[in-house]
């Protein structure tokens, strides 16, 4: 029993709960609110709970308002404001490239290929915030297309393609148009390098073909969440029909940076439109406005 009592006494002392006499000052110390007080709290706080040296420390900074600039848009003046259509593509990114200076990049065949991608470019504000350039950006809609071509009967389209896009969210599609709309002949997502031959049983007299790349609003080289070698590289495109039409393009004769070569032209998706404008006679629905 004595041994048990001794053990309990030691435990009580170790736990810090051995009865001691607290002074009123110690009790106030536990309840002291500190410096983060509003003026109302500082003035209404019980004087016995606040160290006299802390009272009155709360101060309100004087508030001054300065008019830096005033925009009234009178006399049809935009006064430096700029209208921007955020749905518009920032450029045409299908272009011929030899990939000089880009480590781990190379033409698929020969010395040049057609590439849907962008090099680093600090002179362009669009690329200043890119995390992992070179590569492709968010919200891209870029096409490499033919003009309306008078094919006769079915068409055989062959090409070599290397794609490197976010799987299941960003896509490279091969599409054809006969009556104004576009149909998908092949679709690629993820990463691969392959040679493809497609037989397209077309019937229209005028037909367009295109390689189209689309990306969603995140996970690309722009935000650095998905680092790629650019969306797509195309080379050795062969096109023939049931008649005498035949075309082969390897882009060797094109200059670096060209967005057009032979029957193939790079283009961007259409924007929704910019409808900002200066108007007069506008009436505020709020009579106090």
Secondary structure as GFF3:
##gff-version 3
##sequence-region A 1 289
A	DSSP	alpha_helix	2	14	.	.	.	ID=ss1
A	DSSP	alpha_helix	24	31	.	.	.	ID=ss2
A	DSSP	alpha_helix	39	44	.	.	.	ID=ss3
A	DSSP	three_ten_helix	47	49	.	.	.	ID=ss4
A	DSSP	three_ten_helix	74	76	.	.	.	ID=ss5
A	DSSP	beta_strand	94	97	.	.	.	ID=ss6
A	DSSP	beta_strand	113	116	.	.	.	ID=ss7
A	DSSP	three_ten_helix	125	127	.	.	.	ID=ss8
A	DSSP	beta_strand	141	146	.	.	.	ID=ss9
A	DSSP	beta_strand	155	164	.	.	.	ID=ss10
A	DSSP	beta_strand	171	177	.	.	.	ID=ss11
A	DSSP	beta_strand	182	188	.	.	.	ID=ss12
A	DSSP	beta_strand	191	200	.	.	.	ID=ss13
A	DSSP	beta_strand	208	214	.	.	.	ID=ss14
A	DSSP	beta_strand	232	241	.	.	.	ID=ss15
A	DSSP	beta_strand	246	249	.	.	.	ID=ss16
A	DSSP	beta_strand	260	261	.	.	.	ID=ss17
A	DSSP	beta_strand	264	268	.	.	.	ID=ss18
###
